């Protein structure tokens, strides 16, 4: 009998430890580290303004406004755990857009960089951030808002796709490495970001609601997006399978004659890094055609 009570006690303690671990993992997924660096657009010869704007749910977001004398503005959207200071794609993208002659409005999503927010919405809540950025542009630089495009990476690509359906002012968008099925990408991210097994996600997911939850699948927007969209997928992407992006493309092309798919041999959001000239040529042509 003594051993039975001891076994029960050990199982109870183990259960509490497992519960605590699962809650901790869900918390860490919802509260990414903040990336803040020291480079600015001035490093490649462009003046800028520090700006702040407030979302409809009351969060102050921090960003840069770079006036390049154009009536067309591009808004780059970073991925999960990154910020406007990301140097893999945000820095080269910002420089590229400015040299192409566009204005750039770049900012940190909620719970990233210098923006307010306790937890990330991993694409679900961030459409409010895009709406706030567009409203700032319309109210403060109306002559610069005659054409507004989005270029998003990973989480930012999710928001790009959603914005094409839900933000009227956005006329076209580029979605690089967009997660299509959130449960699948979230499970893979446990391995990618934390070296944990994918099967653990099924145990972590029920606790995600404590910190904002997991967004719906991007595939549900495949019948709603009817504006020009360039999808970029990488064959070596460990988070988003090419087949998933192709599925979105095949569904979307039935209602959207202006959707394009470009498949490369790169890993997640790495096409710009490893094929910079091809990426710039493809995206540059897309923007000249639709923006």
C-alpha positions as CSV (number, residue, x, y, z in Angstrom):
1,X,0.0,0.0,0.0
2,X,2.9,2.4,0.8
3,X,4.3,1.9,-2.7
4,X,0.8,2.5,-4.3
5,X,0.5,5.9,-2.5
6,X,4.1,6.8,-3.5
7,X,3.3,5.9,-7.2
8,X,0.2,8.0,-7.1
9,X,2.2,10.9,-5.6
10,X,4.9,10.6,-8.2
11,X,2.2,10.6,-11.0
12,X,0.5,13.7,-9.6
13,X,3.8,15.5,-9.4
14,X,4.7,14.4,-12.9
15,X,1.3,15.6,-14.2
16,X,1.8,19.0,-12.7
17,X,5.3,19.3,-14.1
18,X,4.0,18.3,-17.6
19,X,1.1,20.8,-17.3
20,X,3.5,23.5,-16.3
21,X,5.8,22.7,-19.2
22,X,3.0,22.8,-21.7
23,X,1.8,26.1,-20.4
24,X,5.3,27.5,-20.6
25,X,5.8,26.4,-24.2
26,X,2.4,28.0,-25.1
27,X,3.5,31.2,-23.4
28,X,6.8,31.3,-25.1
29,X,5.2,30.7,-28.5
30,X,2.9,33.7,-27.9
31,X,5.6,36.0,-26.5
32,X,8.5,36.0,-28.9
33,X,11.8,37.7,-28.1
34,X,12.0,41.3,-29.3
35,X,14.5,42.2,-32.0
36,X,15.9,45.8,-31.9
37,X,19.0,46.7,-33.8
38,X,20.8,49.9,-34.6
39,X,20.7,50.2,-38.4
40,X,18.4,52.8,-40.0
41,X,17.5,53.7,-43.6
42,X,20.1,56.5,-43.3
43,X,22.7,53.7,-43.6
44,X,21.9,53.5,-47.3
45,X,21.4,57.2,-47.9
46,X,17.7,57.8,-47.1
47,X,16.2,60.1,-44.5
48,X,13.4,58.9,-42.4
49,X,11.0,59.8,-39.6
50,X,10.2,57.8,-36.4
51,X,6.5,57.4,-36.2
52,X,3.8,55.9,-33.9
53,X,0.3,55.0,-34.6
54,X,-2.5,53.4,-32.5
55,X,-4.5,50.3,-33.5
56,X,-8.2,49.9,-33.1
57,X,-7.6,47.9,-29.9
58,X,-5.4,50.6,-28.4
59,X,-1.8,49.4,-29.0
60,X,0.9,51.9,-30.0
61,X,3.0,50.6,-32.8
62,X,6.5,51.9,-33.7
63,X,7.8,52.4,-37.2
64,X,9.6,54.5,-39.8
65,X,8.2,56.7,-42.5
66,X,10.6,57.1,-45.5
67,X,9.3,59.6,-48.0
68,X,10.8,59.0,-51.4
69,X,8.8,61.6,-53.3
70,X,6.4,59.0,-54.8
71,X,2.6,58.7,-54.7
72,X,3.0,55.0,-54.2
73,X,3.9,53.4,-50.9
74,X,5.0,49.8,-50.0
75,X,4.6,48.5,-46.5
76,X,7.0,45.6,-45.7
77,X,5.6,43.1,-43.1
78,X,8.1,41.1,-41.0
79,X,7.7,37.6,-39.7
80,X,7.3,36.0,-36.3
81,X,10.1,36.8,-33.8
82,X,11.5,39.4,-36.2
83,X,11.0,43.2,-36.7
84,X,11.7,46.1,-39.1
85,X,15.4,45.6,-38.1
86,X,15.6,42.1,-39.5
87,X,18.7,41.9,-41.8
88,X,17.8,38.7,-43.7
89,X,15.0,40.2,-45.7
90,X,13.6,43.5,-44.1
91,X,16.9,45.4,-44.5
92,X,17.6,44.4,-48.2
93,X,13.9,44.8,-49.0
94,X,13.7,48.3,-47.6
95,X,16.8,49.3,-49.5
96,X,15.5,47.7,-52.7
97,X,12.1,49.5,-52.5
98,X,13.7,52.9,-51.9
99,X,16.1,52.5,-54.8
100,X,13.1,51.5,-57.0
101,X,11.5,54.9,-56.1
102,X,8.7,53.9,-53.7
103,X,7.9,55.4,-50.3
104,X,8.3,52.9,-47.5
105,X,6.2,52.7,-44.3
106,X,7.8,50.0,-42.1
107,X,6.8,49.1,-38.6
108,X,7.0,46.4,-35.9
109,X,4.0,44.2,-35.4
110,X,2.4,44.1,-31.9
111,X,4.6,42.3,-29.3
112,X,7.6,42.7,-31.6
113,X,10.4,45.3,-31.9
114,X,9.5,48.5,-30.2
115,X,5.8,48.2,-30.5
116,X,3.4,47.7,-27.6
117,X,1.6,44.4,-27.1
118,X,2.0,41.5,-24.7
119,X,1.3,38.6,-27.0
120,X,1.5,38.0,-30.7
121,X,-1.5,37.0,-32.7
122,X,0.7,35.1,-35.2
123,X,-1.3,36.8,-38.0
124,X,-4.8,36.8,-36.5
125,X,-4.7,40.2,-34.7
126,X,-2.0,41.7,-36.9
127,X,-4.4,42.8,-39.6
128,X,-5.4,45.5,-37.1
129,X,-1.8,46.6,-37.2
130,X,-2.0,46.9,-41.0
131,X,-5.2,48.8,-40.9
132,X,-3.6,51.3,-38.4
133,X,-0.6,51.7,-40.7
134,X,-2.8,52.4,-43.7
135,X,-4.9,54.9,-41.7
136,X,-1.8,56.7,-40.6
137,X,-0.7,57.0,-44.2
138,X,-4.1,58.3,-45.3
139,X,-4.3,60.8,-42.5
140,X,-0.7,62.1,-42.5
141,X,0.4,61.5,-46.1
142,X,-2.7,61.3,-48.3
143,X,-0.9,62.2,-51.5
144,X,1.4,59.3,-50.9
145,X,-1.4,56.7,-50.6
146,X,-2.7,56.6,-54.2
147,X,-1.2,53.1,-54.4
148,X,-0.5,50.9,-51.4
149,X,1.2,47.5,-51.7
150,X,2.2,45.0,-49.0
151,X,5.2,42.6,-49.0
152,X,5.1,40.1,-46.2
153,X,7.3,37.3,-45.0
154,X,6.0,34.2,-43.1
155,X,3.6,35.7,-40.5
156,X,3.7,38.9,-42.5
157,X,2.7,36.9,-45.6
158,X,-0.4,35.6,-43.7
159,X,-1.3,39.2,-43.0
160,X,-0.6,40.3,-46.6
161,X,-3.1,37.7,-47.9
162,X,-5.7,38.6,-45.3
163,X,-5.3,42.3,-46.0
164,X,-5.9,41.8,-49.7
165,X,-9.3,40.5,-48.8
166,X,-10.1,42.8,-45.8
167,X,-8.2,46.1,-46.3
168,X,-9.7,48.0,-49.3
169,X,-6.8,50.4,-49.7
170,X,-4.3,47.7,-50.4
171,X,-4.1,47.1,-54.1
172,X,-1.6,44.2,-54.4
173,X,0.7,42.1,-52.3
174,X,3.7,39.7,-52.2
175,X,3.5,36.8,-49.8
176,X,6.8,35.1,-49.2
177,X,6.7,31.7,-47.4
178,X,3.0,32.1,-46.2
179,X,1.9,29.4,-43.7
180,X,-1.3,27.9,-45.1
181,X,-2.3,25.5,-42.4
182,X,-1.5,26.9,-39.0
183,X,-1.6,23.7,-36.9
184,X,0.9,22.1,-39.3
185,X,3.2,25.1,-39.4
186,X,2.9,25.6,-35.6
187,X,3.9,21.9,-35.0
188,X,6.9,22.2,-37.3
189,X,7.9,25.5,-35.6
190,X,8.4,23.6,-32.3
191,X,11.2,21.8,-34.0
192,X,12.5,24.8,-36.0
193,X,12.6,27.3,-33.1
194,X,13.0,25.1,-30.0
195,X,14.2,21.6,-31.1
196,X,11.1,20.0,-29.7
197,X,9.2,17.1,-31.3
198,X,6.3,18.1,-33.5
199,X,3.8,15.8,-31.8
200,X,4.1,17.9,-28.7
201,X,2.1,20.6,-30.4
202,X,-1.2,18.7,-29.9
203,X,-0.6,18.9,-26.2
204,X,0.4,22.6,-26.3
205,X,-2.4,23.8,-28.5
206,X,-5.2,23.7,-25.8
207,X,-3.2,26.1,-23.7
208,X,-2.6,28.6,-26.5
209,X,-6.0,30.2,-25.7
210,X,-4.5,31.5,-22.5
211,X,-2.3,33.8,-24.6
212,X,-4.4,34.7,-27.6
213,X,-4.8,31.4,-29.4
214,X,-3.8,30.2,-32.9
215,X,-5.1,32.0,-36.0
216,X,-7.3,30.3,-38.5
217,X,-5.9,28.7,-41.7
218,X,-4.8,30.9,-44.5
219,X,-6.4,28.5,-47.0
220,X,-9.8,29.9,-46.0
221,X,-8.8,33.1,-47.8
222,X,-8.1,31.3,-51.1
223,X,-11.6,32.1,-52.4
224,X,-11.7,35.6,-51.0
225,X,-8.6,37.2,-52.4
226,X,-9.3,38.8,-55.8
227,X,-6.4,41.3,-56.0
228,X,-3.0,40.8,-57.6
229,X,-1.0,38.4,-55.4
230,X,2.5,37.0,-55.9
231,X,3.1,33.8,-53.8
232,X,6.7,32.7,-53.1
233,X,7.5,29.2,-51.8
234,X,10.7,27.4,-51.1
235,X,11.4,23.7,-51.7
236,X,13.7,23.6,-48.7
237,X,11.3,25.4,-46.3
238,X,10.9,23.3,-43.1
239,X,7.9,25.3,-41.9
240,X,5.7,25.6,-45.0
241,X,5.4,22.8,-47.6
242,X,5.4,23.9,-51.2
243,X,2.4,21.6,-51.8
244,X,0.4,23.7,-49.3
245,X,1.2,27.0,-51.1
246,X,0.4,25.3,-54.4
247,X,-3.0,24.2,-53.0
248,X,-3.8,27.8,-52.0
249,X,-2.6,29.0,-55.5
250,X,-4.8,26.4,-57.4
251,X,-7.9,27.4,-55.4
252,X,-7.2,31.1,-55.6
253,X,-6.6,31.1,-59.4
254,X,-10.2,30.0,-59.9
255,X,-11.4,33.4,-58.6
256,X,-8.3,35.5,-59.1
257,X,-6.7,35.9,-62.6
258,X,-3.9,38.0,-61.1
259,X,-2.4,35.4,-58.7
260,X,1.1,34.1,-59.4
261,X,3.2,31.4,-57.9
262,X,7.0,31.3,-57.8
263,X,8.7,28.2,-56.4
264,X,12.4,28.4,-55.6
265,X,15.0,26.1,-54.0
266,X,15.3,28.2,-50.9
267,X,14.5,27.6,-47.2
268,X,12.0,29.6,-45.2
269,X,12.0,33.4,-46.2
270,X,15.5,32.8,-47.7
271,X,14.9,33.4,-51.4
272,X,15.8,37.1,-51.2
273,X,19.0,36.2,-49.4
274,X,20.2,33.4,-51.7
275,X,18.7,34.6,-55.0
276,X,18.7,38.4,-54.5
277,X,18.7,39.4,-58.2
278,X,16.0,37.0,-59.2
279,X,13.9,38.0,-56.2
280,X,14.2,41.7,-56.9
281,X,13.5,41.2,-60.7
282,X,10.4,39.2,-60.0
283,X,9.0,41.4,-57.3
284,X,10.1,44.6,-59.1
285,X,8.2,43.5,-62.2
286,X,5.1,42.6,-60.1
287,X,5.1,46.0,-58.4
288,X,5.5,47.9,-61.7
289,X,2.6,46.0,-63.2
290,X,0.1,46.3,-60.4
291,X,1.1,49.2,-58.1
